[in-house]
């Protein structure tokens, strides 16, 4: 639907910004230091980095670990629809990479 398409455009924008950054380690560290405030928004960004990684690249384990930690911070809080959608896309992307990686 139109809303999901708008989200995908925004997710791709976040992924492009991250993957073009010269110091991704610093970006990861900054996101890792964020507290519980607005964790859903930050987790959405991190999941987008994984879901929309450039073709041929495999998401770094540190990105996946950061997302897992952020999702744990939610402590039973219901994730919003944007976060649910991008986490689904990230999981699908990671699964596709694993299938290709093991061929």
Order of alpha helices (4+ residues) and beta strands (2+ residues): alpha-alpha-alpha-alpha-alpha
